[in-house]
Amino acid sequence: MLGTESAADDAVQESWLRLSRADTNDVENLTGWLTTVVARVCLDTLRSRRSRKEHSLDEEVVELQTASDGGFDSDPQEYLADAVGPALLVVLDILTPGERVAFVLHDVFAVSFDEIAPILGRSPAATRQLASRARRRVQGGSITLSQDQVRQKAIVAAFLAASRRGDFNELLALLDPHIVARADATTAAMGSPLELLGAEAVANQFFRRAQGAHLALLDDTVGLLWETEGQAKVAFKFHFAGARVSLIELLSDAAYLDELDWKILSA
């Protein structure tokens, strides 16, 4: 999970400290309790490492290689390093903390998504999506778009670029004159209008905006996604009429996002 023996030792020691301070008399499954605590400690460490950007992956690989020369127990159940290897460790480092925890717990240790979900504070369906995205990235699988999705991507990419640089005329050219932009109740509570009608109103709404959004495949349609640490915050679902955008749905309802299958696309 953490990539180095020293970081793993720190996580285990922190977990034992939490155990010593906790009242576990009513805990029926102590192994499950400890798995949850250790996983949460690892998740906190990964998030802290990501936010500080101080962690050196080179140090991680060097320590793993050194330990693999004889420093680890020969039993693979005792230590994951030999199974993971430096190459996979490099790939794991590109995952978000949530993706990394979901992938390692499920794909390596066969922990169920129902058990992983409370650790991450997500639903089982959302946790499954995290692990699925992580698996694709670890395996290096590229996303193959259909001809129609390639066309959609070109339109949405042009819309995103025009929005960010504040090109009002370009935005208008990409929008159907009768376009509707519609927000769900959760997004409206964040300050977005419930509904906007017409190209000019929608262009004004997105003028010099969408700085944190990414091109994404949302289910089977290209749109935009705002996400942090692998958790979707707002999905912008685009509908098209020919070469123009006819409807934009702004969706941030947690239940909807938990079930949404999304994949970030390269520009």
Rosetta silent file (secondary structure, phi, psi, omega in degrees, C-alpha in Angstrom):
SEQUENCE: MLGTESAADDAVQESWLRLSRADTNDVENLTGWLTTVVARVCLDTLRSRRSRKEHSLDEEVVELQTASDGGFDSDPQEYLADAVGPALLVVLDILTPGERVAFVLHDVFAVSFDEIAPILGRSPAATRQLASRARRRVQGGSITLSQDQVRQKAIVAAFLAASRRGDFNELLALLDPHIVARADATTAAMGSPLELLGAEAVANQFFRRAQGAHLALLDDTVGLLWETEGQAKVAFKFHFAGARVSLIELLSDAAYLDELDWKILSA
SCORE:     score description
SCORE:     0.000 S_00000001
   1 L     0.000  -43.954 -173.355    0.000    0.000    0.000 S_00000001
   2 L  -103.872  -20.106  171.988    2.708    2.509    0.999 S_00000001
   3 L    95.066  -18.353  179.733    5.682    1.145   -0.928 S_00000001
   4 L  -132.700  151.217  179.389    8.378    1.141    1.738 S_00000001
   5 H   -64.495  -39.382 -177.882    9.098   -1.002    4.760 S_00000001
   6 H   -66.321  -40.817  178.105    9.637    2.049    6.967 S_00000001
   7 H   -66.258  -38.379  177.704    6.307    3.592    5.983 S_00000001
   8 H   -64.232  -42.525  177.696    4.574    0.267    6.571 S_00000001
   9 H   -59.497  -43.229  178.976    6.193   -0.017   10.014 S_00000001
  10 H   -60.782  -42.117 -179.216    4.977    3.480   10.877 S_00000001
  11 H   -64.655  -41.736  179.590    1.436    2.577    9.800 S_00000001
  12 H   -65.672  -42.903  179.554    1.435   -0.609   11.879 S_00000001
  13 H   -63.046  -42.132  177.952    2.773    1.203   14.944 S_00000001
  14 H   -62.557  -38.344  179.366    0.127    3.919   14.600 S_00000001
  15 H   -66.492  -39.686  177.052   -2.545    1.223   14.312 S_00000001
  16 H   -64.789  -37.493  176.866   -1.322   -0.504   17.477 S_00000001
  17 H   -61.927  -42.355  178.608   -1.437    2.840   19.290 S_00000001
  18 H   -65.780  -36.515  177.435   -5.043    3.304   18.201 S_00000001
  19 H   -63.947  -41.625 -177.611   -5.818   -0.239   19.325 S_00000001
  20 H   -66.938  -25.495 -178.611   -4.300    0.418   22.744 S_00000001
  21 H   -92.300  -11.213 -173.309   -6.463    3.515   23.176 S_00000001
  22 L   -95.833  153.446  172.721   -9.681    1.942   21.905 S_00000001
  23 L   -92.979  103.696 -175.235  -12.308   -0.074   23.745 S_00000001
  24 L  -105.868   17.283 -178.634  -12.498   -3.224   21.648 S_00000001
  25 L   -60.469  -32.939 -177.380  -14.507   -5.359   24.067 S_00000001
  26 L   -96.212    4.977  179.661  -17.511   -5.239   21.761 S_00000001
  27 L   -79.277  116.767 -177.726  -15.535   -5.790   18.542 S_00000001
  28 L   -79.880  -32.803 -177.801  -16.615   -9.146   17.127 S_00000001
  29 L  -122.740   90.288 -176.100  -14.060   -9.263   14.312 S_00000001
  30 H   -66.766  -35.503  177.820  -10.751   -7.875   15.538 S_00000001
  31 H   -61.731  -44.875  177.755   -8.963   -8.785   12.303 S_00000001
  32 H   -64.353  -38.684  179.127  -11.503   -6.800   10.293 S_00000001
  33 H   -62.017  -46.103 -178.831  -11.265   -3.905   12.752 S_00000001
  34 H   -68.225  -36.965  176.040   -7.478   -3.801   12.444 S_00000001
  35 H   -58.955  -43.182  179.467   -7.648   -4.090    8.645 S_00000001
  36 H   -64.222  -45.167 -178.825   -9.908   -1.037    8.595 S_00000001
  37 H   -63.200  -47.639 -179.193   -7.660    0.950   10.937 S_00000001
  38 H   -61.888  -42.142 -179.441   -4.457    0.107    9.028 S_00000001
  39 H   -63.333  -39.702  179.305   -6.114    0.927    5.695 S_00000001
  40 H   -68.760  -36.742  175.591   -7.305    4.292    6.999 S_00000001
  41 H   -62.821  -42.921  177.821   -3.831    5.095    8.341 S_00000001
  42 H   -63.168  -41.829  179.771   -2.399    4.230    4.924 S_00000001
  43 H   -61.857  -43.747  177.540   -5.036    6.367    3.204 S_00000001
  44 H   -61.609  -40.744  179.871   -4.172    9.346    5.438 S_00000001
  45 H   -64.361  -44.661  179.938   -0.467    8.827    4.693 S_00000001
  46 H   -63.694  -40.514  178.884   -1.041    8.683    0.940 S_00000001
  47 H   -65.928  -41.384  178.753   -3.182   11.814    1.020 S_00000001
  48 H   -64.913  -41.970  178.937   -0.596   13.675    3.087 S_00000001
  49 H   -61.508  -41.533 -178.118    2.174   12.513    0.770 S_00000001
  50 H   -68.563  -39.951 -177.497    0.197   13.668   -2.260 S_00000001
  51 H   -72.428  -35.769 -179.791   -0.629   17.079   -0.798 S_00000001
  52 H   -79.706  -28.733 -176.967    2.949   17.807    0.317 S_00000001
  53 L    55.803   32.288 -179.858    4.492   16.368   -2.865 S_00000001
  54 L   -98.913  -14.374 -174.059    7.629   15.707   -0.800 S_00000001
  55 L   -75.109  134.275  178.899    7.730   11.943   -1.228 S_00000001
  56 L  -101.008  119.665  178.167   10.384   10.617   -3.597 S_00000001
  57 H   -66.874  -28.862  177.826    9.400    7.549   -5.583 S_00000001
  58 H   -59.661  -41.836  178.015   13.109    6.920   -6.223 S_00000001
  59 H   -62.262  -39.052 -178.930   13.580    6.364   -2.482 S_00000001
  60 H   -62.653  -45.840 -178.122   10.620    4.007   -2.513 S_00000001
  61 H   -68.923  -41.581  179.329   12.027    1.892   -5.335 S_00000001
  62 H   -60.375  -44.605 -179.855   15.558    1.839   -3.867 S_00000001
  63 H   -64.349  -40.537  179.855   14.240    0.640   -0.517 S_00000001
  64 H   -63.712  -43.317 -179.466   12.090   -1.996   -2.192 S_00000001
  65 H   -66.158  -41.413  179.411   15.018   -3.273   -4.268 S_00000001
  66 H   -62.148  -46.081 -179.172   17.350   -3.341   -1.267 S_00000001
  67 H   -67.378  -33.529 -179.272   14.861   -5.224    0.849 S_00000001
  68 H   -67.124  -18.768  178.810   14.114   -7.646   -1.980 S_00000001
  69 L   -77.328    1.857  175.977   17.786   -8.672   -1.917 S_00000001
  70 L   147.259   -2.123 -175.274   17.176  -10.420    1.354 S_00000001
  71 L   -83.186  -12.227 -175.173   15.590   -8.059    3.825 S_00000001
  72 L  -105.278  155.195  172.712   12.055   -9.445    3.598 S_00000001
  73 L   -61.130  142.600 -177.219   10.509  -12.625    4.885 S_00000001
  74 L   -70.942  -17.020 -179.342   10.341  -15.260    2.151 S_00000001
  75 L   -76.882  117.681 -177.881    6.618  -15.786    2.757 S_00000001
  76 L   -62.994  -23.024  176.624    4.731  -13.583    0.226 S_00000001
  77 L   -70.093  -23.268 -179.228    1.873  -13.276    2.695 S_00000001
  78 L   -78.562  -30.977 -178.333    4.265  -11.538    5.084 S_00000001
  79 L  -150.038  138.542 -172.415    5.292   -8.848    2.643 S_00000001
  80 L   -87.437  -11.898 -168.100    3.849   -7.642   -0.643 S_00000001
  81 H   -57.925  -45.000 -176.734    7.000   -6.195   -2.160 S_00000001
  82 H   -63.644  -33.513 -179.899    8.144   -9.226   -4.148 S_00000001
  83 H   -74.833  -36.661 -177.647    4.721   -9.569   -5.724 S_00000001
  84 H   -76.496  -56.356  178.950    4.393   -5.889   -6.516 S_00000001
  85 H    78.776  154.907 -178.073    7.913   -5.161   -7.700 S_00000001
  86 H   -58.282  -37.932 -176.871    9.481   -1.796   -8.496 S_00000001
  87 H   -63.612  -47.037  179.243    7.816   -1.515  -11.918 S_00000001
  88 H   -67.422  -32.735  179.348    4.283   -1.880  -10.573 S_00000001
  89 H   -61.484  -37.622  176.492    5.169    0.394   -7.678 S_00000001
  90 H   -62.380  -41.411  179.835    5.935    3.159  -10.172 S_00000001
  91 H   -67.669  -41.766  179.771    2.510    2.627  -11.742 S_00000001
  92 H   -58.356  -30.589 -176.366    0.780    2.594   -8.345 S_00000001
  93 L   -67.705  -18.256  178.558    2.256    6.004   -7.645 S_00000001
  94 L   -84.207  -10.274 -179.019    0.146    7.574  -10.408 S_00000001
  95 L   -78.017  152.559  171.559   -3.060    6.416   -8.724 S_00000001
  96 L   -69.988  160.138  178.080   -5.034    8.639   -6.403 S_00000001
  97 H   -53.879  -43.577  179.893   -4.988    7.552   -2.738 S_00000001
  98 H   -63.917  -41.762  178.326   -8.538    6.206   -3.000 S_00000001
  99 H   -63.332  -41.825 -177.330   -7.750    4.263   -6.177 S_00000001
 100 H   -65.484  -44.278  179.716   -4.602    2.822   -4.640 S_00000001
 101 H   -65.116  -46.493 -178.702   -6.351    1.669   -1.464 S_00000001
 102 H   -62.503  -43.187 -178.211   -9.309    0.175   -3.336 S_00000001
 103 H   -65.784  -49.160 -176.725   -7.070   -1.602   -5.847 S_00000001
 104 H   -66.387  -45.963 -178.342   -4.604   -3.072   -3.349 S_00000001
 105 H   -63.205  -42.940 -175.767   -7.216   -4.172   -0.830 S_00000001
 106 H   -81.894  -52.330 -171.844   -9.488   -5.763   -3.425 S_00000001
 107 H   -78.093  -26.817 -179.473   -7.194   -7.061   -6.153 S_00000001
 108 H   -97.370  -43.994 -175.067   -4.293   -8.150   -3.924 S_00000001
 109 L  -105.236    1.919  175.722   -5.950   -9.044   -0.626 S_00000001
 110 L    57.688   33.491  173.139   -9.440   -9.949   -1.921 S_00000001
 111 L   -77.558  136.779 -175.870  -11.197   -7.628    0.519 S_00000001
 112 L   -71.789  156.313  178.559  -14.797   -7.120   -0.591 S_00000001
 113 H   -65.571  -30.791  176.718  -16.042   -3.760   -1.826 S_00000001
 114 H   -62.158  -33.155  179.155  -18.634   -3.772    0.965 S_00000001
 115 H   -81.479  -34.019 -178.146  -15.743   -3.824    3.457 S_00000001
 116 H   -74.964  -33.343 -174.152  -13.600   -1.278    1.596 S_00000001
 117 H   -53.701  -48.394  179.806  -16.419    1.245    1.082 S_00000001
 118 H   -64.380  -29.654  178.623  -16.612    2.459    4.744 S_00000001
 119 H   -62.967  -40.896 -177.708  -12.821    2.854    4.822 S_00000001
 120 H   -90.231   -9.071 -176.202  -12.979    5.280    1.899 S_00000001
 121 L    70.403   32.676 -178.324  -16.287    6.846    2.906 S_00000001
 122 L  -125.839  169.281  174.260  -17.829    5.797   -0.398 S_00000001
 123 L   -78.835  159.800  175.872  -20.604    3.479   -1.507 S_00000001
 124 H   -57.036  -37.571  179.547  -19.684   -0.061   -2.638 S_00000001
 125 H   -64.671  -42.876  179.505  -20.576    0.910   -6.214 S_00000001
 126 H   -67.519  -36.841  177.850  -18.276    3.948   -6.119 S_00000001
 127 H   -64.958  -39.362  176.354  -15.513    1.860   -4.544 S_00000001
 128 H   -61.050  -40.089  178.990  -15.874   -0.675   -7.341 S_00000001
 129 H   -65.133  -39.533  177.275  -15.459    2.165   -9.858 S_00000001
 130 H   -59.175  -48.735 -179.230  -12.283    3.332   -8.090 S_00000001
 131 H   -63.810  -37.944  179.872  -10.765   -0.133   -8.259 S_00000001
 132 H   -64.373  -44.361  178.073  -11.829   -0.509  -11.896 S_00000001
 133 H   -63.637  -42.386  179.376  -10.163    2.782  -12.881 S_00000001
 134 H   -61.736  -41.795 -178.945   -7.037    1.826  -10.950 S_00000001
 135 H   -61.635  -42.858  179.363   -6.941   -1.565  -12.654 S_00000001
 136 H   -62.846  -40.908 -178.078   -7.130    0.026  -16.106 S_00000001
 137 H   -70.954  -38.947  178.268   -4.316    2.432  -15.261 S_00000001
 138 H   -65.287  -40.732 -179.223   -2.120   -0.273  -13.753 S_00000001
 139 H   -77.475  -10.778  177.830   -2.646   -2.511  -16.776 S_00000001
 140 L    74.035   20.178 -178.764   -1.915    0.405  -19.085 S_00000001
 141 L   -73.222  128.805  177.995   -5.090   -0.097  -21.027 S_00000001
 142 L   -87.489  156.049  179.151   -5.927    2.768  -23.323 S_00000001
 143 L   -91.326  122.153  178.536   -9.457    3.966  -23.915 S_00000001
 144 L   -98.025  117.782 -178.422  -10.672    3.342  -27.448 S_00000001
 145 L   -92.167  146.242  173.256  -13.305    5.838  -28.520 S_00000001
 146 L   -72.699  169.482  179.256  -15.912    5.200  -31.158 S_00000001
 147 H   -60.366  -39.787  179.610  -16.094    7.479  -34.184 S_00000001
 148 H   -68.108  -38.380  178.728  -19.022    9.335  -32.632 S_00000001
 149 H   -68.244  -33.374  174.969  -17.163    9.741  -29.320 S_00000001
 150 H   -61.758  -42.610  177.687  -14.135   11.131  -31.183 S_00000001
 151 H   -63.443  -44.423  178.255  -16.453   13.735  -32.722 S_00000001
 152 H   -60.353  -43.087 -178.858  -17.943   14.516  -29.292 S_00000001
 153 H   -60.526  -40.491  179.794  -14.487   14.865  -27.779 S_00000001
 154 H   -63.204  -40.188 -179.971  -13.467   17.427  -30.399 S_00000001
 155 H   -68.453  -46.608 -177.393  -16.566   19.521  -29.655 S_00000001
 156 H   -67.672  -38.364  178.036  -16.209   19.332  -25.863 S_00000001
 157 H   -62.843  -41.340  177.614  -12.461   20.032  -26.031 S_00000001
 158 H   -65.662  -39.445  177.489  -13.117   23.132  -28.130 S_00000001
 159 H   -62.189  -45.694 -179.164  -15.832   24.205  -25.665 S_00000001
 160 H   -62.748  -43.814 -179.604  -13.475   23.743  -22.699 S_00000001
 161 H   -64.182  -43.388  179.901  -10.670   25.684  -24.383 S_00000001
 162 H   -65.996  -38.880  178.915  -12.991   28.552  -25.358 S_00000001
 163 H   -62.594  -46.416 -175.424  -14.453   28.674  -21.860 S_00000001
 164 H   -68.054  -38.688 -177.496  -11.050   28.850  -20.182 S_00000001
 165 H   -89.543   -3.695  176.412   -9.580   31.538  -22.431 S_00000001
 166 L    75.866   39.784  178.438  -12.778   33.584  -22.480 S_00000001
 167 L   -95.233   91.344 -173.620  -13.561   33.376  -26.198 S_00000001
 168 H   -63.922  -42.478 -178.479  -17.250   34.308  -26.147 S_00000001
 169 H   -64.527  -38.034  178.262  -17.769   34.123  -29.913 S_00000001
 170 H   -66.371  -39.687  176.502  -16.223   30.646  -30.075 S_00000001
 171 H   -59.827  -46.256  179.670  -18.511   29.485  -27.261 S_00000001
 172 H   -59.457  -39.087 -177.788  -21.534   30.800  -29.146 S_00000001
 173 H   -66.981  -24.911 -178.048  -20.428   29.007  -32.304 S_00000001
 174 H   -89.693   -9.511 -174.689  -20.289   25.685  -30.436 S_00000001
 175 E  -105.314  138.094  171.624  -23.746   26.025  -28.855 S_00000001
 176 E   -63.269  139.179 -178.581  -27.106   25.298  -30.410 S_00000001
 177 E   -54.810  -29.183 -177.331  -29.158   28.546  -30.407 S_00000001
 178 E  -105.516   26.009 -178.086  -31.816   26.815  -28.289 S_00000001
 179 E   -59.340  149.729  174.372  -29.424   25.080  -25.890 S_00000001
 180 E  -122.506  133.583  170.489  -30.520   24.354  -22.316 S_00000001
 181 E  -112.732  123.861 -172.489  -28.158   24.144  -19.343 S_00000001
 182 E  -129.746  130.332  179.715  -29.816   22.387  -16.413 S_00000001
 183 E  -107.494  144.337  173.022  -28.488   21.806  -12.901 S_00000001
 184 L   -77.147  174.041 -173.233  -29.692   19.224  -10.405 S_00000001
 185 H   -61.571  -37.279 -178.781  -30.740   20.358   -6.935 S_00000001
 186 H   -66.564  -42.451  179.103  -27.321   19.634   -5.397 S_00000001
 187 H   -68.377  -38.054  177.952  -25.484   21.664   -8.022 S_00000001
 188 H   -62.781  -36.115  178.772  -28.019   24.493   -7.729 S_00000001
 189 H   -66.802  -19.979  177.395  -27.377   24.578   -3.987 S_00000001
 190 L   -85.948   -3.475  174.950  -23.711   25.197   -4.831 S_00000001
 191 L   116.953   -2.357  178.800  -24.684   28.357   -6.719 S_00000001
 192 L   -82.448  144.410  175.446  -25.446   27.240  -10.277 S_00000001
 193 L   -62.222  144.357  178.477  -28.700   28.380  -11.916 S_00000001
 194 L   -62.137  -38.947 -179.079  -31.323   25.655  -12.090 S_00000001
 195 E  -154.377  138.879  174.142  -31.858   26.305  -15.792 S_00000001
 196 E  -126.343  139.057 -177.389  -30.491   28.541  -18.508 S_00000001
 197 E  -119.626  132.163  174.325  -32.066   28.902  -21.944 S_00000001
 198 L    95.334  150.486 -174.689  -30.341   29.995  -25.139 S_00000001
 199 H   -62.687  -39.734 -177.032  -26.779   30.133  -26.375 S_00000001
 200 H   -65.995  -43.817  179.570  -25.982   33.592  -25.037 S_00000001
 201 H   -63.726  -41.477 -179.465  -27.074   32.805  -21.479 S_00000001
 202 H   -69.528  -41.480  178.231  -25.127   29.524  -21.449 S_00000001
 203 H   -61.098  -41.238  176.688  -22.033   31.130  -22.975 S_00000001
 204 H   -61.389  -38.522 -178.692  -22.137   33.831  -20.285 S_00000001
 205 H   -65.773  -36.328 -176.796  -22.368   31.156  -17.585 S_00000001
 206 H   -98.505    3.094 -178.599  -19.280   29.316  -18.839 S_00000001
 207 L   -62.662  121.149 -178.497  -17.270   32.398  -19.848 S_00000001
 208 L    55.641   38.836 -179.896  -13.749   32.068  -18.331 S_00000001
 209 L  -120.371 -166.857  175.353  -14.905   29.095  -16.242 S_00000001
 210 L    61.680   31.358 -178.598  -14.296   25.329  -16.021 S_00000001
 211 L   -64.858  -32.406 -177.360  -10.695   25.787  -14.905 S_00000001
 212 L   -98.086    5.682 -176.782  -10.757   22.617  -12.796 S_00000001
 213 L   -85.919  153.490  178.415  -12.735   20.443  -15.210 S_00000001
 214 E  -123.721  146.952  168.757  -11.311   17.561  -17.227 S_00000001
 215 E   -61.576  135.051 -176.767  -12.371   15.960  -20.471 S_00000001
 216 E  -151.610  152.269  170.604  -14.019   12.683  -19.490 S_00000001
 217 E   -92.933  113.997 -177.411  -16.025    9.793  -20.776 S_00000001
 218 E  -106.009  106.088 -167.422  -19.202    9.782  -18.669 S_00000001
 219 L    57.125 -108.515 -177.487  -20.828    6.395  -19.172 S_00000001
 220 L  -115.880   12.198 -175.910  -20.784    6.368  -23.004 S_00000001
 221 E  -125.102  141.109  178.449  -20.758   10.095  -23.759 S_00000001
 222 E   -76.968  133.524  177.043  -17.908   12.614  -23.729 S_00000001
 223 E  -152.655 -150.297  178.900  -18.360   15.472  -21.264 S_00000001
 224 E  -125.160  152.444  179.392  -16.518   17.246  -18.482 S_00000001
 225 E  -141.311  134.739  169.473  -15.779   16.191  -14.924 S_00000001
 226 E  -104.716  119.047 -179.755  -14.588   17.999  -11.830 S_00000001
 227 E  -138.284  153.502  175.238  -12.963   15.493   -9.493 S_00000001
 228 E  -133.393  129.512  179.162  -10.581   15.557   -6.541 S_00000001
 229 L    49.747   41.678  176.321   -8.480   12.585   -5.398 S_00000001
 230 L    79.674    4.482  179.540  -10.459   10.236   -7.569 S_00000001
 231 E  -109.635  121.204  179.566  -13.836   11.352   -6.265 S_00000001
 232 E   -67.403  132.492  179.325  -16.250   12.898   -8.761 S_00000001
 233 E  -106.437  -48.703  178.101  -17.647   16.235   -7.582 S_00000001
 234 E  -141.968  129.632  174.417  -19.593   17.550  -10.591 S_00000001
 235 E  -104.845  133.925  176.664  -20.320   15.843  -13.904 S_00000001
 236 E  -109.149   98.608 -177.972  -21.119   17.982  -16.952 S_00000001
 237 E   -89.711  124.817 -177.074  -23.056   15.730  -19.309 S_00000001
 238 E  -101.511  140.058  171.131  -23.204   17.030  -22.877 S_00000001
 239 E  -120.303  149.819 -168.664  -25.874   16.278  -25.461 S_00000001
 240 E  -126.706  146.720  170.728  -25.331   17.113  -29.107 S_00000001
 241 E  -126.147   97.197 -174.610  -27.266   18.264  -32.157 S_00000001
 242 L    68.060 -125.699 -178.353  -24.937   17.774  -35.081 S_00000001
 243 L   -95.071   11.733 -178.283  -21.724   19.699  -34.447 S_00000001
 244 E  -123.248  160.142  179.377  -23.218   21.790  -31.627 S_00000001
 245 E   -88.530  127.078 -176.609  -24.058   21.266  -27.977 S_00000001
 246 E  -106.371  -20.124 -179.269  -27.821   21.160  -27.365 S_00000001
 247 E  -155.382  135.213  172.469  -27.997   20.347  -23.635 S_00000001
 248 E  -123.955  122.775  176.229  -25.602   20.469  -20.692 S_00000001
 249 E  -104.209  126.810  177.858  -26.574   18.731  -17.461 S_00000001
 250 E  -102.769  111.729 -169.101  -24.693   19.743  -14.311 S_00000001
 251 E  -126.027  121.180  178.096  -24.929   16.793  -11.923 S_00000001
 252 L  -135.093   13.831  175.290  -23.430   16.517   -8.452 S_00000001
 253 L   -62.504  128.836 -173.658  -25.924   14.348   -6.596 S_00000001
 254 H   -60.850  -41.168 -179.387  -23.828   11.882   -4.581 S_00000001
 255 H   -63.552  -39.759  178.284  -26.009    8.881   -5.378 S_00000001
 256 H   -66.213  -46.507 -177.022  -25.791    9.608   -9.099 S_00000001
 257 H   -65.304  -31.842  178.237  -22.026   10.153   -9.046 S_00000001
 258 H   -62.501  -32.675 -177.979  -21.495    6.929   -7.102 S_00000001
 259 H   -92.874   -9.914 -176.082  -23.063    4.970   -9.952 S_00000001
 260 L   -72.065  130.659  173.563  -21.454    6.988  -12.757 S_00000001
 261 L   -92.821  108.631 -176.728  -18.799    5.188  -14.798 S_00000001
 262 E  -126.821  149.711  179.213  -16.269    7.892  -15.669 S_00000001
 263 E  -141.208  125.889  177.072  -12.832    7.920  -17.241 S_00000001
 264 E   -70.253  134.986  179.916  -10.572   10.978  -17.634 S_00000001
 265 L  -106.002  146.064  174.304   -9.523   11.496  -21.256 S_00000001
 266 L   -70.315  151.775 -177.790   -6.270   12.983  -22.476 S_00000001
 267 L   -67.404    0.000    0.000   -6.600   16.348  -24.165 S_00000001
